[in-house]
Amino acid sequence: MEKLFDGPMNVGYPQDSADRKQKDALMQQKIKQIAQTNMVDILKKLPTEFLKGVYMKKDVLEYIFKNGQNSQLVNFLQNNF
């Protein structure tokens, strides 16, 4: 595994720490990819049966329609529920 954290003149983390930190950095990148998924894409993937209870909360939907700043999400909700 290539050392990611070595500095000039071989000054850096000890190898075992460098390996752990590199694995942690890769894990954080994967988590970031998952977490930064578009909400509309998430809603499209969830079963409608699962979402029915949420969509019955008219006050929540009305709040999103009135105050939502993500026009893609607002449009999706207005057109589908």
PDB file as gemmi writes it, atoms N, CA and C in Angstrom:
CRYST1    1.000    1.000    1.000  90.00  90.00  90.00 P 1                      
ATOM      1  N   MET A   1       0.844  -1.175   0.000  1.00  0.00           N  
ATOM      2  CA  MET A   1       0.000   0.000   0.000  1.00  0.00           C  
ATOM      3  C   MET A   1       0.896   1.248   0.000  1.00  0.00           C  
ATOM      4  N   GLU A   2       0.590   2.184  -0.862  1.00  0.00           N  
ATOM      5  CA  GLU A   2       1.395   3.397  -0.968  1.00  0.00           C  
ATOM      6  C   GLU A   2       1.189   4.290   0.250  1.00  0.00           C  
ATOM      7  N   LYS A   3       2.279   4.863   0.740  1.00  0.00           N  
ATOM      8  CA  LYS A   3       2.186   5.759   1.883  1.00  0.00           C  
ATOM      9  C   LYS A   3       1.566   7.068   1.419  1.00  0.00           C  
ATOM     10  N   LEU A   4       0.522   7.483   2.111  1.00  0.00           N  
ATOM     11  CA  LEU A   4      -0.199   8.690   1.745  1.00  0.00           C  
ATOM     12  C   LEU A   4       0.229   9.876   2.596  1.00  0.00           C  
ATOM     13  N   PHE A   5       0.780   9.622   3.776  1.00  0.00           N  
ATOM     14  CA  PHE A   5       0.995  10.674   4.747  1.00  0.00           C  
ATOM     15  C   PHE A   5       2.464  10.951   5.044  1.00  0.00           C  
ATOM     16  N   ASP A   6       3.383  10.410   4.298  1.00  0.00           N  
ATOM     17  CA  ASP A   6       4.796  10.675   4.546  1.00  0.00           C  
ATOM     18  C   ASP A   6       5.150  12.080   4.097  1.00  0.00           C  
ATOM     19  N   GLY A   7       5.954  12.739   4.873  1.00  0.00           N  
ATOM     20  CA  GLY A   7       6.390  14.089   4.539  1.00  0.00           C  
ATOM     21  C   GLY A   7       7.817  14.086   4.050  1.00  0.00           C  
ATOM     22  N   PRO A   8       8.420  15.263   3.945  1.00  0.00           N  
ATOM     23  CA  PRO A   8       9.805  15.357   3.481  1.00  0.00           C  
ATOM     24  C   PRO A   8      10.759  14.680   4.455  1.00  0.00           C  
ATOM     25  N   MET A   9      11.839  14.145   3.922  1.00  0.00           N  
ATOM     26  CA  MET A   9      12.902  13.517   4.709  1.00  0.00           C  
ATOM     27  C   MET A   9      12.366  12.402   5.595  1.00  0.00           C  
ATOM     28  N   ASN A  10      11.359  11.673   5.053  1.00  0.00           N  
ATOM     29  CA  ASN A  10      10.819  10.509   5.734  1.00  0.00           C  
ATOM     30  C   ASN A  10      10.193  10.839   7.090  1.00  0.00           C  
ATOM     31  N   VAL A  11       9.731  12.070   7.261  1.00  0.00           N  
ATOM     32  CA  VAL A  11       9.059  12.477   8.497  1.00  0.00           C  
ATOM     33  C   VAL A  11       7.566  12.359   8.235  1.00  0.00           C  
ATOM     34  N   GLY A  12       6.868  11.658   9.068  1.00  0.00           N  
ATOM     35  CA  GLY A  12       5.434  11.472   8.890  1.00  0.00           C  
ATOM     36  C   GLY A  12       4.904  10.544   9.952  1.00  0.00           C  
ATOM     37  N   TYR A  13       3.758   9.978   9.686  1.00  0.00           N  
ATOM     38  CA  TYR A  13       3.165   9.038  10.614  1.00  0.00           C  
ATOM     39  C   TYR A  13       3.935   7.724  10.575  1.00  0.00           C  
ATOM     40  N   PRO A  14       3.985   7.019  11.693  1.00  0.00           N  
ATOM     41  CA  PRO A  14       4.529   5.656  11.659  1.00  0.00           C  
ATOM     42  C   PRO A  14       3.694   4.818  10.687  1.00  0.00           C  
ATOM     43  N   GLN A  15       4.292   3.812  10.095  1.00  0.00           N  
ATOM     44  CA  GLN A  15       3.629   3.042   9.046  1.00  0.00           C  
ATOM     45  C   GLN A  15       2.266   2.508   9.475  1.00  0.00           C  
ATOM     46  N   ASP A  16       2.160   1.965  10.697  1.00  0.00           N  
ATOM     47  CA  ASP A  16       0.869   1.421  11.123  1.00  0.00           C  
ATOM     48  C   ASP A  16      -0.189   2.514  11.233  1.00  0.00           C  
ATOM     49  N   SER A  17       0.207   3.705  11.681  1.00  0.00           N  
ATOM     50  CA  SER A  17      -0.736   4.822  11.751  1.00  0.00           C  
ATOM     51  C   SER A  17      -1.088   5.325  10.358  1.00  0.00           C  
ATOM     52  N   ALA A  18      -0.095   5.366   9.478  1.00  0.00           N  
ATOM     53  CA  ALA A  18      -0.333   5.832   8.108  1.00  0.00           C  
ATOM     54  C   ALA A  18      -1.325   4.908   7.400  1.00  0.00           C  
ATOM     55  N   ASP A  19      -1.169   3.602   7.582  1.00  0.00           N  
ATOM     56  CA  ASP A  19      -2.094   2.647   6.967  1.00  0.00           C  
ATOM     57  C   ASP A  19      -3.515   2.857   7.489  1.00  0.00           C  
ATOM     58  N   ARG A  20      -3.637   3.009   8.793  1.00  0.00           N  
ATOM     59  CA  ARG A  20      -4.961   3.223   9.402  1.00  0.00           C  
ATOM     60  C   ARG A  20      -5.568   4.526   8.901  1.00  0.00           C  
ATOM     61  N   LYS A  21      -4.776   5.587   8.846  1.00  0.00           N  
ATOM     62  CA  LYS A  21      -5.287   6.875   8.393  1.00  0.00           C  
ATOM     63  C   LYS A  21      -5.700   6.833   6.929  1.00  0.00           C  
ATOM     64  N   GLN A  22      -4.974   6.082   6.124  1.00  0.00           N  
ATOM     65  CA  GLN A  22      -5.336   5.952   4.722  1.00  0.00           C  
ATOM     66  C   GLN A  22      -6.660   5.196   4.578  1.00  0.00           C  
ATOM     67  N   LYS A  23      -6.823   4.135   5.356  1.00  0.00           N  
ATOM     68  CA  LYS A  23      -8.084   3.385   5.327  1.00  0.00           C  
ATOM     69  C   LYS A  23      -9.233   4.263   5.799  1.00  0.00           C  
ATOM     70  N   ASP A  24      -8.997   5.060   6.855  1.00  0.00           N  
ATOM     71  CA  ASP A  24     -10.023   5.978   7.354  1.00  0.00           C  
ATOM     72  C   ASP A  24     -10.407   6.998   6.291  1.00  0.00           C  
ATOM     73  N   ALA A  25      -9.421   7.527   5.570  1.00  0.00           N  
ATOM     74  CA  ALA A  25      -9.686   8.520   4.529  1.00  0.00           C  
ATOM     75  C   ALA A  25     -10.513   7.911   3.404  1.00  0.00           C  
ATOM     76  N   LEU A  26     -10.221   6.681   3.016  1.00  0.00           N  
ATOM     77  CA  LEU A  26     -11.003   6.016   1.980  1.00  0.00           C  
ATOM     78  C   LEU A  26     -12.436   5.764   2.445  1.00  0.00           C  
ATOM     79  N   MET A  27     -12.585   5.374   3.701  1.00  0.00           N  
ATOM     80  CA  MET A  27     -13.923   5.149   4.252  1.00  0.00           C  
ATOM     81  C   MET A  27     -14.714   6.454   4.264  1.00  0.00           C  
ATOM     82  N   GLN A  28     -14.084   7.543   4.634  1.00  0.00           N  
ATOM     83  CA  GLN A  28     -14.764   8.835   4.646  1.00  0.00           C  
ATOM     84  C   GLN A  28     -15.208   9.236   3.244  1.00  0.00           C  
ATOM     85  N   GLN A  29     -14.410   8.950   2.246  1.00  0.00           N  
ATOM     86  CA  GLN A  29     -14.793   9.247   0.870  1.00  0.00           C  
ATOM     87  C   GLN A  29     -16.028   8.452   0.460  1.00  0.00           C  
ATOM     88  N   LYS A  30     -16.079   7.175   0.837  1.00  0.00           N  
ATOM     89  CA  LYS A  30     -17.230   6.339   0.510  1.00  0.00           C  
ATOM     90  C   LYS A  30     -18.493   6.841   1.212  1.00  0.00           C  
ATOM     91  N   ILE A  31     -18.353   7.197   2.481  1.00  0.00           N  
ATOM     92  CA  ILE A  31     -19.494   7.708   3.249  1.00  0.00           C  
ATOM     93  C   ILE A  31     -19.989   9.012   2.638  1.00  0.00           C  
ATOM     94  N   LYS A  32     -19.059   9.860   2.244  1.00  0.00           N  
ATOM     95  CA  LYS A  32     -19.424  11.141   1.633  1.00  0.00           C  
ATOM     96  C   LYS A  32     -20.224  10.914   0.356  1.00  0.00           C  
ATOM     97  N   GLN A  33     -19.801   9.959  -0.472  1.00  0.00           N  
ATOM     98  CA  GLN A  33     -20.526   9.651  -1.707  1.00  0.00           C  
ATOM     99  C   GLN A  33     -21.959   9.214  -1.407  1.00  0.00           C  
ATOM    100  N   ILE A  34     -22.116   8.370  -0.415  1.00  0.00           N  
ATOM    101  CA  ILE A  34     -23.440   7.872  -0.057  1.00  0.00           C  
ATOM    102  C   ILE A  34     -24.294   8.991   0.517  1.00  0.00           C  
ATOM    103  N   ALA A  35     -23.715   9.780   1.393  1.00  0.00           N  
ATOM    104  CA  ALA A  35     -24.464  10.820   2.093  1.00  0.00           C  
ATOM    105  C   ALA A  35     -24.871  11.971   1.188  1.00  0.00           C  
ATOM    106  N   GLN A  36     -24.137  12.202   0.126  1.00  0.00           N  
ATOM    107  CA  GLN A  36     -24.441  13.330  -0.737  1.00  0.00           C  
ATOM    108  C   GLN A  36     -25.316  12.933  -1.916  1.00  0.00           C  
ATOM    109  N   THR A  37     -26.163  11.960  -1.701  1.00  0.00           N  
ATOM    110  CA  THR A  37     -27.105  11.528  -2.710  1.00  0.00           C  
ATOM    111  C   THR A  37     -28.268  12.507  -2.751  1.00  0.00           C  
ATOM    112  N   ASN A  38     -28.733  12.795  -3.930  1.00  0.00           N  
ATOM    113  CA  ASN A  38     -29.859  13.688  -4.137  1.00  0.00           C  
ATOM    114  C   ASN A  38     -31.113  13.088  -3.492  1.00  0.00           C  
ATOM    115  N   MET A  39     -31.862  13.906  -2.767  1.00  0.00           N  
ATOM    116  CA  MET A  39     -33.043  13.434  -2.046  1.00  0.00           C  
ATOM    117  C   MET A  39     -34.086  12.854  -2.998  1.00  0.00           C  
ATOM    118  N   VAL A  40     -34.247  13.429  -4.165  1.00  0.00           N  
ATOM    119  CA  VAL A  40     -35.209  12.906  -5.128  1.00  0.00           C  
ATOM    120  C   VAL A  40     -34.808  11.493  -5.560  1.00  0.00           C  
ATOM    121  N   ASP A  41     -33.524  11.273  -5.776  1.00  0.00           N  
ATOM    122  CA  ASP A  41     -33.056   9.932  -6.140  1.00  0.00           C  
ATOM    123  C   ASP A  41     -33.336   8.929  -5.032  1.00  0.00           C  
ATOM    124  N   ILE A  42     -33.179   9.350  -3.801  1.00  0.00           N  
ATOM    125  CA  ILE A  42     -33.476   8.468  -2.659  1.00  0.00           C  
ATOM    126  C   ILE A  42     -34.961   8.133  -2.628  1.00  0.00           C  
ATOM    127  N   LEU A  43     -35.811   9.149  -2.782  1.00  0.00           N  
ATOM    128  CA  LEU A  43     -37.250   8.927  -2.744  1.00  0.00           C  
ATOM    129  C   LEU A  43     -37.711   7.993  -3.862  1.00  0.00           C  
ATOM    130  N   LYS A  44     -37.095   8.112  -5.022  1.00  0.00           N  
ATOM    131  CA  LYS A  44     -37.454   7.254  -6.151  1.00  0.00           C  
ATOM    132  C   LYS A  44     -37.118   5.786  -5.872  1.00  0.00           C  
ATOM    133  N   LYS A  45     -36.115   5.537  -5.058  1.00  0.00           N  
ATOM    134  CA  LYS A  45     -35.673   4.177  -4.771  1.00  0.00           C  
ATOM    135  C   LYS A  45     -36.444   3.522  -3.622  1.00  0.00           C  
ATOM    136  N   LEU A  46     -37.081   4.313  -2.787  1.00  0.00           N  
ATOM    137  CA  LEU A  46     -37.806   3.760  -1.645  1.00  0.00           C  
ATOM    138  C   LEU A  46     -39.166   3.234  -2.084  1.00  0.00           C  
ATOM    139  N   PRO A  47     -39.620   2.149  -1.485  1.00  0.00           N  
ATOM    140  CA  PRO A  47     -40.938   1.608  -1.834  1.00  0.00           C  
ATOM    141  C   PRO A  47     -42.047   2.599  -1.478  1.00  0.00           C  
ATOM    142  N   THR A  48     -43.002   2.740  -2.377  1.00  0.00           N  
ATOM    143  CA  THR A  48     -44.118   3.659  -2.159  1.00  0.00           C  
ATOM    144  C   THR A  48     -44.868   3.314  -0.881  1.00  0.00           C  
ATOM    145  N   GLU A  49     -45.001   2.031  -0.618  1.00  0.00           N  
ATOM    146  CA  GLU A  49     -45.700   1.588   0.596  1.00  0.00           C  
ATOM    147  C   GLU A  49     -45.027   2.140   1.852  1.00  0.00           C  
ATOM    148  N   PHE A  50     -43.720   2.191   1.827  1.00  0.00           N  
ATOM    149  CA  PHE A  50     -42.947   2.720   2.953  1.00  0.00           C  
ATOM    150  C   PHE A  50     -43.205   4.225   3.138  1.00  0.00           C  
ATOM    151  N   LEU A  51     -43.376   4.928   2.033  1.00  0.00           N  
ATOM    152  CA  LEU A  51     -43.509   6.383   2.082  1.00  0.00           C  
ATOM    153  C   LEU A  51     -44.932   6.885   2.311  1.00  0.00           C  
ATOM    154  N   LYS A  52     -45.915   6.014   2.204  1.00  0.00           N  
ATOM    155  CA  LYS A  52     -47.308   6.447   2.329  1.00  0.00           C  
ATOM    156  C   LYS A  52     -47.578   7.170   3.645  1.00  0.00           C  
ATOM    157  N   GLY A  53     -47.034   6.665   4.725  1.00  0.00           N  
ATOM    158  CA  GLY A  53     -47.242   7.315   6.022  1.00  0.00           C  
ATOM    159  C   GLY A  53     -46.676   8.718   6.077  1.00  0.00           C  
ATOM    160  N   VAL A  54     -45.558   8.900   5.435  1.00  0.00           N  
ATOM    161  CA  VAL A  54     -44.936  10.228   5.402  1.00  0.00           C  
ATOM    162  C   VAL A  54     -45.788  11.183   4.578  1.00  0.00           C  
ATOM    163  N   TYR A  55     -46.268  10.700   3.451  1.00  0.00           N  
ATOM    164  CA  TYR A  55     -47.036  11.564   2.559  1.00  0.00           C  
ATOM    165  C   TYR A  55     -48.412  11.892   3.109  1.00  0.00           C  
ATOM    166  N   MET A  56     -48.856  11.150   4.089  1.00  0.00           N  
ATOM    167  CA  MET A  56     -50.135  11.449   4.724  1.00  0.00           C  
ATOM    168  C   MET A  56     -50.007  12.630   5.689  1.00  0.00           C  
ATOM    169  N   LYS A  57     -48.795  13.000   6.008  1.00  0.00           N  
ATOM    170  CA  LYS A  57     -48.554  14.133   6.901  1.00  0.00           C  
ATOM    171  C   LYS A  57     -48.667  15.424   6.084  1.00  0.00           C  
ATOM    172  N   LYS A  58     -49.880  15.873   5.864  1.00  0.00           N  
ATOM    173  CA  LYS A  58     -50.127  17.028   4.998  1.00  0.00           C  
ATOM    174  C   LYS A  58     -49.421  18.281   5.495  1.00  0.00           C  
ATOM    175  N   ASP A  59     -49.327  18.442   6.808  1.00  0.00           N  
ATOM    176  CA  ASP A  59     -48.669  19.638   7.331  1.00  0.00           C  
ATOM    177  C   ASP A  59     -47.179  19.657   6.969  1.00  0.00           C  
ATOM    178  N   VAL A  60     -46.550  18.482   6.926  1.00  0.00           N  
ATOM    179  CA  VAL A  60     -45.140  18.396   6.551  1.00  0.00           C  
ATOM    180  C   VAL A  60     -44.976  18.755   5.080  1.00  0.00           C  
ATOM    181  N   LEU A  61     -45.819  18.171   4.239  1.00  0.00           N  
ATOM    182  CA  LEU A  61     -45.742  18.477   2.807  1.00  0.00           C  
ATOM    183  C   LEU A  61     -46.011  19.952   2.542  1.00  0.00           C  
ATOM    184  N   GLU A  62     -47.017  20.506   3.190  1.00  0.00           N  
ATOM    185  CA  GLU A  62     -47.322  21.925   3.001  1.00  0.00           C  
ATOM    186  C   GLU A  62     -46.146  22.799   3.420  1.00  0.00           C  
ATOM    187  N   TYR A  63     -45.486  22.429   4.497  1.00  0.00           N  
ATOM    188  CA  TYR A  63     -44.318  23.185   4.939  1.00  0.00           C  
ATOM    189  C   TYR A  63     -43.208  23.128   3.885  1.00  0.00           C  
ATOM    190  N   ILE A  64     -42.980  21.938   3.341  1.00  0.00           N  
ATOM    191  CA  ILE A  64     -41.946  21.792   2.313  1.00  0.00           C  
ATOM    192  C   ILE A  64     -42.323  22.598   1.075  1.00  0.00           C  
ATOM    193  N   PHE A  65     -43.600  22.538   0.668  1.00  0.00           N  
ATOM    194  CA  PHE A  65     -44.025  23.281  -0.517  1.00  0.00           C  
ATOM    195  C   PHE A  65     -43.852  24.789  -0.313  1.00  0.00           C  
ATOM    196  N   LYS A  66     -44.137  25.250   0.885  1.00  0.00           N  
ATOM    197  CA  LYS A  66     -44.068  26.692   1.170  1.00  0.00           C  
ATOM    198  C   LYS A  66     -42.633  27.164   1.390  1.00  0.00           C  
ATOM    199  N   ASN A  67     -41.808  26.372   2.083  1.00  0.00           N  
ATOM    200  CA  ASN A  67     -40.487  26.828   2.506  1.00  0.00           C  
ATOM    201  C   ASN A  67     -39.311  26.107   1.849  1.00  0.00           C  
ATOM    202  N   GLY A  68     -39.606  25.076   1.081  1.00  0.00           N  
ATOM    203  CA  GLY A  68     -38.529  24.285   0.489  1.00  0.00           C  
ATOM    204  C   GLY A  68     -37.675  25.100  -0.468  1.00  0.00           C  
ATOM    205  N   GLN A  69     -36.370  24.946  -0.358  1.00  0.00           N  
ATOM    206  CA  GLN A  69     -35.439  25.678  -1.209  1.00  0.00           C  
ATOM    207  C   GLN A  69     -34.875  24.800  -2.323  1.00  0.00           C  
ATOM    208  N   ASN A  70     -35.128  23.510  -2.261  1.00  0.00           N  
ATOM    209  CA  ASN A  70     -34.669  22.592  -3.294  1.00  0.00           C  
ATOM    210  C   ASN A  70     -35.824  22.413  -4.277  1.00  0.00           C  
ATOM    211  N   SER A  71     -35.788  23.162  -5.381  1.00  0.00           N  
ATOM    212  CA  SER A  71     -36.908  23.156  -6.323  1.00  0.00           C  
ATOM    213  C   SER A  71     -37.136  21.778  -6.940  1.00  0.00           C  
ATOM    214  N   GLN A  72     -36.069  21.015  -7.125  1.00  0.00           N  
ATOM    215  CA  GLN A  72     -36.217  19.668  -7.681  1.00  0.00           C  
ATOM    216  C   GLN A  72     -37.030  18.790  -6.725  1.00  0.00           C  
ATOM    217  N   LEU A  73     -36.739  18.868  -5.443  1.00  0.00           N  
ATOM    218  CA  LEU A  73     -37.473  18.083  -4.448  1.00  0.00           C  
ATOM    219  C   LEU A  73     -38.925  18.550  -4.361  1.00  0.00           C  
ATOM    220  N   VAL A  74     -39.142  19.852  -4.292  1.00  0.00           N  
ATOM    221  CA  VAL A  74     -40.501  20.391  -4.197  1.00  0.00           C  
ATOM    222  C   VAL A  74     -41.320  19.956  -5.408  1.00  0.00           C  
ATOM    223  N   ASN A  75     -40.763  20.093  -6.603  1.00  0.00           N  
ATOM    224  CA  ASN A  75     -41.473  19.691  -7.826  1.00  0.00           C  
ATOM    225  C   ASN A  75     -41.788  18.197  -7.814  1.00  0.00           C  
ATOM    226  N   PHE A  76     -40.842  17.395  -7.397  1.00  0.00           N  
ATOM    227  CA  PHE A  76     -41.057  15.945  -7.332  1.00  0.00           C  
ATOM    228  C   PHE A  76     -42.227  15.623  -6.390  1.00  0.00           C  
ATOM    229  N   LEU A  77     -42.216  16.212  -5.206  1.00  0.00           N  
ATOM    230  CA  LEU A  77     -43.266  15.940  -4.234  1.00  0.00           C  
ATOM    231  C   LEU A  77     -44.626  16.433  -4.735  1.00  0.00           C  
ATOM    232  N   GLN A  78     -44.642  17.611  -5.338  1.00  0.00           N  
ATOM    233  CA  GLN A  78     -45.922  18.146  -5.837  1.00  0.00           C  
ATOM    234  C   GLN A  78     -46.487  17.279  -6.968  1.00  0.00           C  
ATOM    235  N   ASN A  79     -45.620  16.737  -7.797  1.00  0.00           N  
ATOM    236  CA  ASN A  79     -46.069  15.956  -8.945  1.00  0.00           C  
ATOM    237  C   ASN A  79     -46.368  14.497  -8.619  1.00  0.00           C  
ATOM    238  N   ASN A  80     -45.886  14.028  -7.482  1.00  0.00           N  
ATOM    239  CA  ASN A  80     -46.052  12.605  -7.175  1.00  0.00           C  
ATOM    240  C   ASN A  80     -46.936  12.324  -5.972  1.00  0.00           C  
ATOM    241  N   PHE A  81     -47.244  13.329  -5.184  1.00  0.00           N  
ATOM    242  CA  PHE A  81     -48.004  13.037  -3.973  1.00  0.00           C  
ATOM    243  C   PHE A  81     -49.002  14.113  -3.657  1.00  0.00           C  
TER     244      PHE A  81                                                      
END                                                                             
